[in-house]
């Protein structure tokens, strides 16, 4: 528009602005409203919107409330998410998404992933089923059928680890057969 209005040469500079949305003209220079010679350079400062924030660091192992306060202090929005962890105690922060130290737009969401502890399941009772039923029950519980001990035509009566024991999902469970 400036070029068409009188052969002005626009020079656009961008700057972060906490109150003006991206694309809004913040300043024009020279500021005089008088006539400018043809071919004059007109400097425009255009908003890039708010400066990106840095996702806080050092929050792994903290409580959700501690992490949420640190995220909020950076004008970011904390959102709680949960996941299983074998290494982080239940109720404590595993990680942030986007990651710690990463830039994020002001007022954007930061997921704070909190540990639910290890992913544990109960070993099902396979007593009284046939071998195929025992294997299916273990797999349905998220476990892996391990070795089978006992007579080839026997019926399952026990497992190792035993029925009802809480174990990590994916654990191998041996099946014992009897006549």
Chimera marker file (.cmm) of the C-alpha trace (Angstrom):
<marker_set name="trace">
<marker id="1" x="0.000" y="0.000" z="0.000" r="1" g="1" b="0" radius="0.5"/>
<marker id="2" x="2.791" y="2.417" z="0.846" r="1" g="1" b="0" radius="0.5"/>
<marker id="3" x="4.583" y="1.760" z="-2.415" r="1" g="1" b="0" radius="0.5"/>
<marker id="4" x="1.401" y="2.478" z="-4.395" r="1" g="1" b="0" radius="0.5"/>
<marker id="5" x="0.672" y="5.651" z="-2.373" r="1" g="1" b="0" radius="0.5"/>
<marker id="6" x="3.657" y="7.547" z="-3.648" r="1" g="1" b="0" radius="0.5"/>
<marker id="7" x="6.602" y="5.359" z="-4.411" r="1" g="1" b="0" radius="0.5"/>
<marker id="8" x="7.524" y="4.974" z="-0.756" r="1" g="1" b="0" radius="0.5"/>
<marker id="9" x="9.895" y="2.206" z="0.223" r="1" g="1" b="0" radius="0.5"/>
<marker id="10" x="8.483" y="0.276" z="3.169" r="1" g="1" b="0" radius="0.5"/>
<marker id="11" x="10.982" y="-1.195" z="5.586" r="1" g="1" b="0" radius="0.5"/>
<marker id="12" x="9.237" y="-3.656" z="7.921" r="1" g="1" b="0" radius="0.5"/>
<marker id="13" x="10.694" y="-4.518" z="11.300" r="1" g="1" b="0" radius="0.5"/>
<marker id="14" x="9.072" y="-6.963" z="13.657" r="1" g="1" b="0" radius="0.5"/>
<marker id="15" x="8.903" y="-6.778" z="17.436" r="1" g="1" b="0" radius="0.5"/>
<marker id="16" x="7.255" y="-8.790" z="20.185" r="1" g="1" b="0" radius="0.5"/>
<marker id="17" x="4.404" y="-7.019" z="21.932" r="1" g="1" b="0" radius="0.5"/>
<marker id="18" x="2.550" y="-8.295" z="24.987" r="1" g="1" b="0" radius="0.5"/>
<marker id="19" x="-0.692" y="-6.443" z="24.189" r="1" g="1" b="0" radius="0.5"/>
<marker id="20" x="-0.985" y="-6.348" z="20.390" r="1" g="1" b="0" radius="0.5"/>
<marker id="21" x="-1.753" y="-9.385" z="18.235" r="1" g="1" b="0" radius="0.5"/>
<marker id="22" x="0.638" y="-10.476" z="15.519" r="1" g="1" b="0" radius="0.5"/>
<marker id="23" x="0.368" y="-8.389" z="12.333" r="1" g="1" b="0" radius="0.5"/>
<marker id="24" x="-0.723" y="-5.122" z="14.001" r="1" g="1" b="0" radius="0.5"/>
<marker id="25" x="1.376" y="-2.049" z="13.127" r="1" g="1" b="0" radius="0.5"/>
<marker id="26" x="2.967" y="-0.711" z="16.314" r="1" g="1" b="0" radius="0.5"/>
<marker id="27" x="4.878" y="2.253" z="14.941" r="1" g="1" b="0" radius="0.5"/>
<marker id="28" x="5.540" y="4.213" z="11.751" r="1" g="1" b="0" radius="0.5"/>
<marker id="29" x="8.679" y="6.287" z="11.189" r="1" g="1" b="0" radius="0.5"/>
<marker id="30" x="9.189" y="8.995" z="10.357" r="1" g="1" b="0" radius="0.5"/>
<marker id="31" x="6.304" y="9.996" z="12.630" r="1" g="1" b="0" radius="0.5"/>
<marker id="32" x="5.494" y="13.273" z="10.912" r="1" g="1" b="0" radius="0.5"/>
<marker id="33" x="2.174" y="13.360" z="9.153" r="1" g="1" b="0" radius="0.5"/>
<marker id="34" x="3.503" y="15.799" z="6.572" r="1" g="1" b="0" radius="0.5"/>
<marker id="35" x="4.449" y="15.016" z="3.030" r="1" g="1" b="0" radius="0.5"/>
<marker id="36" x="7.424" y="12.816" z="2.450" r="1" g="1" b="0" radius="0.5"/>
<marker id="37" x="9.565" y="12.941" z="-0.674" r="1" g="1" b="0" radius="0.5"/>
<marker id="38" x="8.943" y="10.273" z="-3.283" r="1" g="1" b="0" radius="0.5"/>
<marker id="39" x="11.047" y="7.177" z="-2.705" r="1" g="1" b="0" radius="0.5"/>
<marker id="40" x="11.389" y="7.886" z="1.013" r="1" g="1" b="0" radius="0.5"/>
<marker id="41" x="11.878" y="4.968" z="3.312" r="1" g="1" b="0" radius="0.5"/>
<marker id="42" x="8.983" y="4.435" z="5.709" r="1" g="1" b="0" radius="0.5"/>
<marker id="43" x="9.788" y="2.158" z="8.627" r="1" g="1" b="0" radius="0.5"/>
<marker id="44" x="6.954" y="0.053" z="10.002" r="1" g="1" b="0" radius="0.5"/>
<marker id="45" x="7.223" y="-1.874" z="13.242" r="1" g="1" b="0" radius="0.5"/>
<marker id="46" x="4.800" y="-4.793" z="13.185" r="1" g="1" b="0" radius="0.5"/>
<marker id="47" x="3.815" y="-6.896" z="16.177" r="1" g="1" b="0" radius="0.5"/>
<marker id="48" x="4.834" y="-10.537" z="16.353" r="1" g="1" b="0" radius="0.5"/>
<marker id="49" x="2.437" y="-10.931" z="19.273" r="1" g="1" b="0" radius="0.5"/>
<marker id="50" x="3.622" y="-11.861" z="22.764" r="1" g="1" b="0" radius="0.5"/>
<marker id="51" x="7.169" y="-13.123" z="23.184" r="1" g="1" b="0" radius="0.5"/>
<marker id="52" x="7.305" y="-16.931" z="23.540" r="1" g="1" b="0" radius="0.5"/>
<marker id="53" x="7.771" y="-18.234" z="27.065" r="1" g="1" b="0" radius="0.5"/>
<marker id="54" x="10.270" y="-20.855" z="28.161" r="1" g="1" b="0" radius="0.5"/>
<marker id="55" x="8.829" y="-24.012" z="29.693" r="1" g="1" b="0" radius="0.5"/>
<marker id="56" x="10.314" y="-24.170" z="33.219" r="1" g="1" b="0" radius="0.5"/>
<marker id="57" x="13.071" y="-26.659" z="33.985" r="1" g="1" b="0" radius="0.5"/>
<marker id="58" x="13.834" y="-28.855" z="36.999" r="1" g="1" b="0" radius="0.5"/>
<marker id="59" x="10.258" y="-30.014" z="37.546" r="1" g="1" b="0" radius="0.5"/>
<marker id="60" x="10.698" y="-33.779" z="37.066" r="1" g="1" b="0" radius="0.5"/>
<marker id="61" x="10.165" y="-35.455" z="40.434" r="1" g="1" b="0" radius="0.5"/>
<marker id="62" x="8.139" y="-32.514" z="41.831" r="1" g="1" b="0" radius="0.5"/>
<marker id="63" x="4.439" y="-32.612" z="42.711" r="1" g="1" b="0" radius="0.5"/>
<marker id="64" x="1.810" y="-31.540" z="40.187" r="1" g="1" b="0" radius="0.5"/>
<marker id="65" x="0.977" y="-28.455" z="42.278" r="1" g="1" b="0" radius="0.5"/>
<marker id="66" x="4.624" y="-27.350" z="42.334" r="1" g="1" b="0" radius="0.5"/>
<marker id="67" x="4.956" y="-27.863" z="38.574" r="1" g="1" b="0" radius="0.5"/>
<marker id="68" x="1.615" y="-26.168" z="37.824" r="1" g="1" b="0" radius="0.5"/>
<marker id="69" x="2.652" y="-23.104" z="39.835" r="1" g="1" b="0" radius="0.5"/>
<marker id="70" x="5.953" y="-22.846" z="37.942" r="1" g="1" b="0" radius="0.5"/>
<marker id="71" x="4.202" y="-23.241" z="34.565" r="1" g="1" b="0" radius="0.5"/>
<marker id="72" x="1.544" y="-20.646" z="35.481" r="1" g="1" b="0" radius="0.5"/>
<marker id="73" x="4.248" y="-18.197" z="36.567" r="1" g="1" b="0" radius="0.5"/>
<marker id="74" x="5.495" y="-18.226" z="32.955" r="1" g="1" b="0" radius="0.5"/>
<marker id="75" x="1.994" y="-17.285" z="31.689" r="1" g="1" b="0" radius="0.5"/>
<marker id="76" x="1.478" y="-20.815" z="30.384" r="1" g="1" b="0" radius="0.5"/>
<marker id="77" x="-1.544" y="-23.034" z="31.106" r="1" g="1" b="0" radius="0.5"/>
<marker id="78" x="-0.850" y="-26.242" z="33.082" r="1" g="1" b="0" radius="0.5"/>
<marker id="79" x="-2.813" y="-29.332" z="32.009" r="1" g="1" b="0" radius="0.5"/>
<marker id="80" x="-2.547" y="-32.531" z="34.038" r="1" g="1" b="0" radius="0.5"/>
<marker id="81" x="-1.901" y="-35.831" z="32.252" r="1" g="1" b="0" radius="0.5"/>
<marker id="82" x="-1.072" y="-39.199" z="33.791" r="1" g="1" b="0" radius="0.5"/>
<marker id="83" x="1.077" y="-42.094" z="32.685" r="1" g="1" b="0" radius="0.5"/>
<marker id="84" x="2.607" y="-45.211" z="34.190" r="1" g="1" b="0" radius="0.5"/>
<marker id="85" x="6.238" y="-45.141" z="35.274" r="1" g="1" b="0" radius="0.5"/>
<marker id="86" x="8.524" y="-47.803" z="36.683" r="1" g="1" b="0" radius="0.5"/>
<marker id="87" x="10.998" y="-45.158" z="37.835" r="1" g="1" b="0" radius="0.5"/>
<marker id="88" x="8.926" y="-42.206" z="39.106" r="1" g="1" b="0" radius="0.5"/>
<marker id="89" x="6.837" y="-42.630" z="42.256" r="1" g="1" b="0" radius="0.5"/>
<marker id="90" x="3.069" y="-42.226" z="41.861" r="1" g="1" b="0" radius="0.5"/>
<marker id="91" x="1.934" y="-38.616" z="42.194" r="1" g="1" b="0" radius="0.5"/>
<marker id="92" x="5.165" y="-37.024" z="41.001" r="1" g="1" b="0" radius="0.5"/>
<marker id="93" x="6.038" y="-35.356" z="37.679" r="1" g="1" b="0" radius="0.5"/>
<marker id="94" x="7.565" y="-37.545" z="34.964" r="1" g="1" b="0" radius="0.5"/>
<marker id="95" x="7.928" y="-34.876" z="32.259" r="1" g="1" b="0" radius="0.5"/>
<marker id="96" x="6.454" y="-31.763" z="30.662" r="1" g="1" b="0" radius="0.5"/>
<marker id="97" x="5.195" y="-31.491" z="27.080" r="1" g="1" b="0" radius="0.5"/>
<marker id="98" x="6.570" y="-29.471" z="25.357" r="1" g="1" b="0" radius="0.5"/>
<marker id="99" x="9.800" y="-30.385" z="27.069" r="1" g="1" b="0" radius="0.5"/>
<marker id="100" x="11.498" y="-28.389" z="29.783" r="1" g="1" b="0" radius="0.5"/>
<marker id="101" x="13.426" y="-25.417" z="28.436" r="1" g="1" b="0" radius="0.5"/>
<marker id="102" x="11.461" y="-25.368" z="25.160" r="1" g="1" b="0" radius="0.5"/>
<marker id="103" x="9.749" y="-22.216" z="23.867" r="1" g="1" b="0" radius="0.5"/>
<marker id="104" x="5.947" y="-22.070" z="23.988" r="1" g="1" b="0" radius="0.5"/>
<marker id="105" x="3.490" y="-19.333" z="22.970" r="1" g="1" b="0" radius="0.5"/>
<marker id="106" x="2.165" y="-17.283" z="25.895" r="1" g="1" b="0" radius="0.5"/>
<marker id="107" x="-1.136" y="-18.721" z="27.218" r="1" g="1" b="0" radius="0.5"/>
<marker id="108" x="-0.551" y="-22.065" z="25.493" r="1" g="1" b="0" radius="0.5"/>
<marker id="109" x="-1.059" y="-25.397" z="27.260" r="1" g="1" b="0" radius="0.5"/>
<marker id="110" x="1.789" y="-27.328" z="28.842" r="1" g="1" b="0" radius="0.5"/>
<marker id="111" x="1.050" y="-30.938" z="29.751" r="1" g="1" b="0" radius="0.5"/>
<marker id="112" x="2.393" y="-31.946" z="33.124" r="1" g="1" b="0" radius="0.5"/>
<marker id="113" x="2.679" y="-35.735" z="33.040" r="1" g="1" b="0" radius="0.5"/>
<marker id="114" x="2.254" y="-37.213" z="36.516" r="1" g="1" b="0" radius="0.5"/>
<marker id="115" x="3.194" y="-40.791" z="37.391" r="1" g="1" b="0" radius="0.5"/>
<marker id="116" x="0.547" y="-43.371" z="38.226" r="1" g="1" b="0" radius="0.5"/>
<marker id="117" x="3.378" y="-45.633" z="39.372" r="1" g="1" b="0" radius="0.5"/>
<marker id="118" x="4.148" y="-48.928" z="37.632" r="1" g="1" b="0" radius="0.5"/>
<marker id="119" x="1.512" y="-50.536" z="35.410" r="1" g="1" b="0" radius="0.5"/>
<marker id="120" x="0.441" y="-53.430" z="37.632" r="1" g="1" b="0" radius="0.5"/>
<marker id="121" x="-2.147" y="-56.131" z="36.953" r="1" g="1" b="0" radius="0.5"/>
<marker id="122" x="-3.406" y="-59.059" z="39.039" r="1" g="1" b="0" radius="0.5"/>
<marker id="123" x="-2.459" y="-62.601" z="37.996" r="1" g="1" b="0" radius="0.5"/>
<marker id="124" x="-5.768" y="-64.339" z="37.194" r="1" g="1" b="0" radius="0.5"/>
<marker id="125" x="-6.812" y="-67.607" z="38.854" r="1" g="1" b="0" radius="0.5"/>
<marker id="126" x="-6.535" y="-70.307" z="36.179" r="1" g="1" b="0" radius="0.5"/>
<marker id="127" x="-7.479" y="-73.229" z="38.452" r="1" g="1" b="0" radius="0.5"/>
<marker id="128" x="-10.145" y="-75.375" z="36.783" r="1" g="1" b="0" radius="0.5"/>
<marker id="129" x="-9.608" y="-74.141" z="33.213" r="1" g="1" b="0" radius="0.5"/>
<marker id="130" x="-7.876" y="-75.965" z="30.389" r="1" g="1" b="0" radius="0.5"/>
<marker id="131" x="-4.431" y="-74.886" z="29.156" r="1" g="1" b="0" radius="0.5"/>
<marker id="132" x="-5.840" y="-72.788" z="26.293" r="1" g="1" b="0" radius="0.5"/>
<marker id="133" x="-8.193" y="-71.042" z="28.726" r="1" g="1" b="0" radius="0.5"/>
<marker id="134" x="-5.330" y="-70.367" z="31.153" r="1" g="1" b="0" radius="0.5"/>
<marker id="135" x="-3.176" y="-68.836" z="28.395" r="1" g="1" b="0" radius="0.5"/>
<marker id="136" x="-6.136" y="-66.729" z="27.171" r="1" g="1" b="0" radius="0.5"/>
<marker id="137" x="-6.834" y="-65.484" z="30.724" r="1" g="1" b="0" radius="0.5"/>
<marker id="138" x="-3.190" y="-64.486" z="31.210" r="1" g="1" b="0" radius="0.5"/>
<marker id="139" x="-3.059" y="-62.668" z="27.879" r="1" g="1" b="0" radius="0.5"/>
<marker id="140" x="-6.378" y="-60.908" z="28.542" r="1" g="1" b="0" radius="0.5"/>
<marker id="141" x="-4.866" y="-59.604" z="31.793" r="1" g="1" b="0" radius="0.5"/>
<marker id="142" x="-1.884" y="-58.198" z="29.874" r="1" g="1" b="0" radius="0.5"/>
<marker id="143" x="0.494" y="-60.952" z="30.942" r="1" g="1" b="0" radius="0.5"/>
<marker id="144" x="2.600" y="-63.397" z="28.955" r="1" g="1" b="0" radius="0.5"/>
<marker id="145" x="2.219" y="-67.164" z="29.329" r="1" g="1" b="0" radius="0.5"/>
<marker id="146" x="5.567" y="-68.592" z="30.382" r="1" g="1" b="0" radius="0.5"/>
<marker id="147" x="6.652" y="-72.203" z="30.762" r="1" g="1" b="0" radius="0.5"/>
<marker id="148" x="4.183" y="-75.024" z="31.377" r="1" g="1" b="0" radius="0.5"/>
<marker id="149" x="5.039" y="-77.693" z="33.957" r="1" g="1" b="0" radius="0.5"/>
<marker id="150" x="3.245" y="-80.975" z="34.572" r="1" g="1" b="0" radius="0.5"/>
<marker id="151" x="1.610" y="-83.769" z="32.578" r="1" g="1" b="0" radius="0.5"/>
<marker id="152" x="0.791" y="-82.979" z="28.937" r="1" g="1" b="0" radius="0.5"/>
<marker id="153" x="-2.910" y="-83.743" z="29.407" r="1" g="1" b="0" radius="0.5"/>
<marker id="154" x="-3.144" y="-82.071" z="32.821" r="1" g="1" b="0" radius="0.5"/>
<marker id="155" x="-5.340" y="-79.180" z="33.939" r="1" g="1" b="0" radius="0.5"/>
<marker id="156" x="-3.971" y="-75.874" z="35.244" r="1" g="1" b="0" radius="0.5"/>
<marker id="157" x="-4.091" y="-75.576" z="39.027" r="1" g="1" b="0" radius="0.5"/>
<marker id="158" x="-1.498" y="-72.903" z="39.847" r="1" g="1" b="0" radius="0.5"/>
<marker id="159" x="0.713" y="-70.177" z="38.424" r="1" g="1" b="0" radius="0.5"/>
<marker id="160" x="4.002" y="-68.586" z="39.349" r="1" g="1" b="0" radius="0.5"/>
<marker id="161" x="3.607" y="-65.767" z="40.327" r="1" g="1" b="0" radius="0.5"/>
<marker id="162" x="0.449" y="-66.936" z="42.095" r="1" g="1" b="0" radius="0.5"/>
<marker id="163" x="-3.151" y="-65.923" z="41.455" r="1" g="1" b="0" radius="0.5"/>
<marker id="164" x="-4.025" y="-62.481" z="42.795" r="1" g="1" b="0" radius="0.5"/>
<marker id="165" x="-0.414" y="-61.264" z="42.983" r="1" g="1" b="0" radius="0.5"/>
<marker id="166" x="0.090" y="-57.786" z="41.500" r="1" g="1" b="0" radius="0.5"/>
<marker id="167" x="2.806" y="-57.807" z="38.828" r="1" g="1" b="0" radius="0.5"/>
<marker id="168" x="3.961" y="-55.511" z="36.040" r="1" g="1" b="0" radius="0.5"/>
<marker id="169" x="1.967" y="-55.746" z="32.815" r="1" g="1" b="0" radius="0.5"/>
<marker id="170" x="3.826" y="-58.047" z="30.402" r="1" g="1" b="0" radius="0.5"/>
<marker id="171" x="5.275" y="-60.293" z="33.129" r="1" g="1" b="0" radius="0.5"/>
<marker id="172" x="5.840" y="-63.944" z="32.151" r="1" g="1" b="0" radius="0.5"/>
<marker id="173" x="3.686" y="-66.271" z="34.244" r="1" g="1" b="0" radius="0.5"/>
<marker id="174" x="4.435" y="-70.027" z="34.438" r="1" g="1" b="0" radius="0.5"/>
<marker id="175" x="1.517" y="-72.461" z="34.491" r="1" g="1" b="0" radius="0.5"/>
<marker id="176" x="1.434" y="-75.682" z="36.565" r="1" g="1" b="0" radius="0.5"/>
<marker id="177" x="-0.681" y="-78.654" z="35.467" r="1" g="1" b="0" radius="0.5"/>
<marker id="178" x="-1.957" y="-81.670" z="37.408" r="1" g="1" b="0" radius="0.5"/>
<marker id="179" x="-3.914" y="-84.757" z="36.424" r="1" g="1" b="0" radius="0.5"/>
<link id1="1" id2="2" r="1" g="1" b="0" radius="0.2"/>
<link id1="2" id2="3" r="1" g="1" b="0" radius="0.2"/>
<link id1="3" id2="4" r="1" g="1" b="0" radius="0.2"/>
<link id1="4" id2="5" r="1" g="1" b="0" radius="0.2"/>
<link id1="5" id2="6" r="1" g="1" b="0" radius="0.2"/>
<link id1="6" id2="7" r="1" g="1" b="0" radius="0.2"/>
<link id1="7" id2="8" r="1" g="1" b="0" radius="0.2"/>
<link id1="8" id2="9" r="1" g="1" b="0" radius="0.2"/>
<link id1="9" id2="10" r="1" g="1" b="0" radius="0.2"/>
<link id1="10" id2="11" r="1" g="1" b="0" radius="0.2"/>
<link id1="11" id2="12" r="1" g="1" b="0" radius="0.2"/>
<link id1="12" id2="13" r="1" g="1" b="0" radius="0.2"/>
<link id1="13" id2="14" r="1" g="1" b="0" radius="0.2"/>
<link id1="14" id2="15" r="1" g="1" b="0" radius="0.2"/>
<link id1="15" id2="16" r="1" g="1" b="0" radius="0.2"/>
<link id1="16" id2="17" r="1" g="1" b="0" radius="0.2"/>
<link id1="17" id2="18" r="1" g="1" b="0" radius="0.2"/>
<link id1="18" id2="19" r="1" g="1" b="0" radius="0.2"/>
<link id1="19" id2="20" r="1" g="1" b="0" radius="0.2"/>
<link id1="20" id2="21" r="1" g="1" b="0" radius="0.2"/>
<link id1="21" id2="22" r="1" g="1" b="0" radius="0.2"/>
<link id1="22" id2="23" r="1" g="1" b="0" radius="0.2"/>
<link id1="23" id2="24" r="1" g="1" b="0" radius="0.2"/>
<link id1="24" id2="25" r="1" g="1" b="0" radius="0.2"/>
<link id1="25" id2="26" r="1" g="1" b="0" radius="0.2"/>
<link id1="26" id2="27" r="1" g="1" b="0" radius="0.2"/>
<link id1="27" id2="28" r="1" g="1" b="0" radius="0.2"/>
<link id1="28" id2="29" r="1" g="1" b="0" radius="0.2"/>
<link id1="29" id2="30" r="1" g="1" b="0" radius="0.2"/>
<link id1="30" id2="31" r="1" g="1" b="0" radius="0.2"/>
<link id1="31" id2="32" r="1" g="1" b="0" radius="0.2"/>
<link id1="32" id2="33" r="1" g="1" b="0" radius="0.2"/>
<link id1="33" id2="34" r="1" g="1" b="0" radius="0.2"/>
<link id1="34" id2="35" r="1" g="1" b="0" radius="0.2"/>
<link id1="35" id2="36" r="1" g="1" b="0" radius="0.2"/>
<link id1="36" id2="37" r="1" g="1" b="0" radius="0.2"/>
<link id1="37" id2="38" r="1" g="1" b="0" radius="0.2"/>
<link id1="38" id2="39" r="1" g="1" b="0" radius="0.2"/>
<link id1="39" id2="40" r="1" g="1" b="0" radius="0.2"/>
<link id1="40" id2="41" r="1" g="1" b="0" radius="0.2"/>
<link id1="41" id2="42" r="1" g="1" b="0" radius="0.2"/>
<link id1="42" id2="43" r="1" g="1" b="0" radius="0.2"/>
<link id1="43" id2="44" r="1" g="1" b="0" radius="0.2"/>
<link id1="44" id2="45" r="1" g="1" b="0" radius="0.2"/>
<link id1="45" id2="46" r="1" g="1" b="0" radius="0.2"/>
<link id1="46" id2="47" r="1" g="1" b="0" radius="0.2"/>
<link id1="47" id2="48" r="1" g="1" b="0" radius="0.2"/>
<link id1="48" id2="49" r="1" g="1" b="0" radius="0.2"/>
<link id1="49" id2="50" r="1" g="1" b="0" radius="0.2"/>
<link id1="50" id2="51" r="1" g="1" b="0" radius="0.2"/>
<link id1="51" id2="52" r="1" g="1" b="0" radius="0.2"/>
<link id1="52" id2="53" r="1" g="1" b="0" radius="0.2"/>
<link id1="53" id2="54" r="1" g="1" b="0" radius="0.2"/>
<link id1="54" id2="55" r="1" g="1" b="0" radius="0.2"/>
<link id1="55" id2="56" r="1" g="1" b="0" radius="0.2"/>
<link id1="56" id2="57" r="1" g="1" b="0" radius="0.2"/>
<link id1="57" id2="58" r="1" g="1" b="0" radius="0.2"/>
<link id1="58" id2="59" r="1" g="1" b="0" radius="0.2"/>
<link id1="59" id2="60" r="1" g="1" b="0" radius="0.2"/>
<link id1="60" id2="61" r="1" g="1" b="0" radius="0.2"/>
<link id1="61" id2="62" r="1" g="1" b="0" radius="0.2"/>
<link id1="62" id2="63" r="1" g="1" b="0" radius="0.2"/>
<link id1="63" id2="64" r="1" g="1" b="0" radius="0.2"/>
<link id1="64" id2="65" r="1" g="1" b="0" radius="0.2"/>
<link id1="65" id2="66" r="1" g="1" b="0" radius="0.2"/>
<link id1="66" id2="67" r="1" g="1" b="0" radius="0.2"/>
<link id1="67" id2="68" r="1" g="1" b="0" radius="0.2"/>
<link id1="68" id2="69" r="1" g="1" b="0" radius="0.2"/>
<link id1="69" id2="70" r="1" g="1" b="0" radius="0.2"/>
<link id1="70" id2="71" r="1" g="1" b="0" radius="0.2"/>
<link id1="71" id2="72" r="1" g="1" b="0" radius="0.2"/>
<link id1="72" id2="73" r="1" g="1" b="0" radius="0.2"/>
<link id1="73" id2="74" r="1" g="1" b="0" radius="0.2"/>
<link id1="74" id2="75" r="1" g="1" b="0" radius="0.2"/>
<link id1="75" id2="76" r="1" g="1" b="0" radius="0.2"/>
<link id1="76" id2="77" r="1" g="1" b="0" radius="0.2"/>
<link id1="77" id2="78" r="1" g="1" b="0" radius="0.2"/>
<link id1="78" id2="79" r="1" g="1" b="0" radius="0.2"/>
<link id1="79" id2="80" r="1" g="1" b="0" radius="0.2"/>
<link id1="80" id2="81" r="1" g="1" b="0" radius="0.2"/>
<link id1="81" id2="82" r="1" g="1" b="0" radius="0.2"/>
<link id1="82" id2="83" r="1" g="1" b="0" radius="0.2"/>
<link id1="83" id2="84" r="1" g="1" b="0" radius="0.2"/>
<link id1="84" id2="85" r="1" g="1" b="0" radius="0.2"/>
<link id1="85" id2="86" r="1" g="1" b="0" radius="0.2"/>
<link id1="86" id2="87" r="1" g="1" b="0" radius="0.2"/>
<link id1="87" id2="88" r="1" g="1" b="0" radius="0.2"/>
<link id1="88" id2="89" r="1" g="1" b="0" radius="0.2"/>
<link id1="89" id2="90" r="1" g="1" b="0" radius="0.2"/>
<link id1="90" id2="91" r="1" g="1" b="0" radius="0.2"/>
<link id1="91" id2="92" r="1" g="1" b="0" radius="0.2"/>
<link id1="92" id2="93" r="1" g="1" b="0" radius="0.2"/>
<link id1="93" id2="94" r="1" g="1" b="0" radius="0.2"/>
<link id1="94" id2="95" r="1" g="1" b="0" radius="0.2"/>
<link id1="95" id2="96" r="1" g="1" b="0" radius="0.2"/>
<link id1="96" id2="97" r="1" g="1" b="0" radius="0.2"/>
<link id1="97" id2="98" r="1" g="1" b="0" radius="0.2"/>
<link id1="98" id2="99" r="1" g="1" b="0" radius="0.2"/>
<link id1="99" id2="100" r="1" g="1" b="0" radius="0.2"/>
<link id1="100" id2="101" r="1" g="1" b="0" radius="0.2"/>
<link id1="101" id2="102" r="1" g="1" b="0" radius="0.2"/>
<link id1="102" id2="103" r="1" g="1" b="0" radius="0.2"/>
<link id1="103" id2="104" r="1" g="1" b="0" radius="0.2"/>
<link id1="104" id2="105" r="1" g="1" b="0" radius="0.2"/>
<link id1="105" id2="106" r="1" g="1" b="0" radius="0.2"/>
<link id1="106" id2="107" r="1" g="1" b="0" radius="0.2"/>
<link id1="107" id2="108" r="1" g="1" b="0" radius="0.2"/>
<link id1="108" id2="109" r="1" g="1" b="0" radius="0.2"/>
<link id1="109" id2="110" r="1" g="1" b="0" radius="0.2"/>
<link id1="110" id2="111" r="1" g="1" b="0" radius="0.2"/>
<link id1="111" id2="112" r="1" g="1" b="0" radius="0.2"/>
<link id1="112" id2="113" r="1" g="1" b="0" radius="0.2"/>
<link id1="113" id2="114" r="1" g="1" b="0" radius="0.2"/>
<link id1="114" id2="115" r="1" g="1" b="0" radius="0.2"/>
<link id1="115" id2="116" r="1" g="1" b="0" radius="0.2"/>
<link id1="116" id2="117" r="1" g="1" b="0" radius="0.2"/>
<link id1="117" id2="118" r="1" g="1" b="0" radius="0.2"/>
<link id1="118" id2="119" r="1" g="1" b="0" radius="0.2"/>
<link id1="119" id2="120" r="1" g="1" b="0" radius="0.2"/>
<link id1="120" id2="121" r="1" g="1" b="0" radius="0.2"/>
<link id1="121" id2="122" r="1" g="1" b="0" radius="0.2"/>
<link id1="122" id2="123" r="1" g="1" b="0" radius="0.2"/>
<link id1="123" id2="124" r="1" g="1" b="0" radius="0.2"/>
<link id1="124" id2="125" r="1" g="1" b="0" radius="0.2"/>
<link id1="125" id2="126" r="1" g="1" b="0" radius="0.2"/>
<link id1="126" id2="127" r="1" g="1" b="0" radius="0.2"/>
<link id1="127" id2="128" r="1" g="1" b="0" radius="0.2"/>
<link id1="128" id2="129" r="1" g="1" b="0" radius="0.2"/>
<link id1="129" id2="130" r="1" g="1" b="0" radius="0.2"/>
<link id1="130" id2="131" r="1" g="1" b="0" radius="0.2"/>
<link id1="131" id2="132" r="1" g="1" b="0" radius="0.2"/>
<link id1="132" id2="133" r="1" g="1" b="0" radius="0.2"/>
<link id1="133" id2="134" r="1" g="1" b="0" radius="0.2"/>
<link id1="134" id2="135" r="1" g="1" b="0" radius="0.2"/>
<link id1="135" id2="136" r="1" g="1" b="0" radius="0.2"/>
<link id1="136" id2="137" r="1" g="1" b="0" radius="0.2"/>
<link id1="137" id2="138" r="1" g="1" b="0" radius="0.2"/>
<link id1="138" id2="139" r="1" g="1" b="0" radius="0.2"/>
<link id1="139" id2="140" r="1" g="1" b="0" radius="0.2"/>
<link id1="140" id2="141" r="1" g="1" b="0" radius="0.2"/>
<link id1="141" id2="142" r="1" g="1" b="0" radius="0.2"/>
<link id1="142" id2="143" r="1" g="1" b="0" radius="0.2"/>
<link id1="143" id2="144" r="1" g="1" b="0" radius="0.2"/>
<link id1="144" id2="145" r="1" g="1" b="0" radius="0.2"/>
<link id1="145" id2="146" r="1" g="1" b="0" radius="0.2"/>
<link id1="146" id2="147" r="1" g="1" b="0" radius="0.2"/>
<link id1="147" id2="148" r="1" g="1" b="0" radius="0.2"/>
<link id1="148" id2="149" r="1" g="1" b="0" radius="0.2"/>
<link id1="149" id2="150" r="1" g="1" b="0" radius="0.2"/>
<link id1="150" id2="151" r="1" g="1" b="0" radius="0.2"/>
<link id1="151" id2="152" r="1" g="1" b="0" radius="0.2"/>
<link id1="152" id2="153" r="1" g="1" b="0" radius="0.2"/>
<link id1="153" id2="154" r="1" g="1" b="0" radius="0.2"/>
<link id1="154" id2="155" r="1" g="1" b="0" radius="0.2"/>
<link id1="155" id2="156" r="1" g="1" b="0" radius="0.2"/>
<link id1="156" id2="157" r="1" g="1" b="0" radius="0.2"/>
<link id1="157" id2="158" r="1" g="1" b="0" radius="0.2"/>
<link id1="158" id2="159" r="1" g="1" b="0" radius="0.2"/>
<link id1="159" id2="160" r="1" g="1" b="0" radius="0.2"/>
<link id1="160" id2="161" r="1" g="1" b="0" radius="0.2"/>
<link id1="161" id2="162" r="1" g="1" b="0" radius="0.2"/>
<link id1="162" id2="163" r="1" g="1" b="0" radius="0.2"/>
<link id1="163" id2="164" r="1" g="1" b="0" radius="0.2"/>
<link id1="164" id2="165" r="1" g="1" b="0" radius="0.2"/>
<link id1="165" id2="166" r="1" g="1" b="0" radius="0.2"/>
<link id1="166" id2="167" r="1" g="1" b="0" radius="0.2"/>
<link id1="167" id2="168" r="1" g="1" b="0" radius="0.2"/>
<link id1="168" id2="169" r="1" g="1" b="0" radius="0.2"/>
<link id1="169" id2="170" r="1" g="1" b="0" radius="0.2"/>
<link id1="170" id2="171" r="1" g="1" b="0" radius="0.2"/>
<link id1="171" id2="172" r="1" g="1" b="0" radius="0.2"/>
<link id1="172" id2="173" r="1" g="1" b="0" radius="0.2"/>
<link id1="173" id2="174" r="1" g="1" b="0" radius="0.2"/>
<link id1="174" id2="175" r="1" g="1" b="0" radius="0.2"/>
<link id1="175" id2="176" r="1" g="1" b="0" radius="0.2"/>
<link id1="176" id2="177" r="1" g="1" b="0" radius="0.2"/>
<link id1="177" id2="178" r="1" g="1" b="0" radius="0.2"/>
<link id1="178" id2="179" r="1" g="1" b="0" radius="0.2"/>
</marker_set>
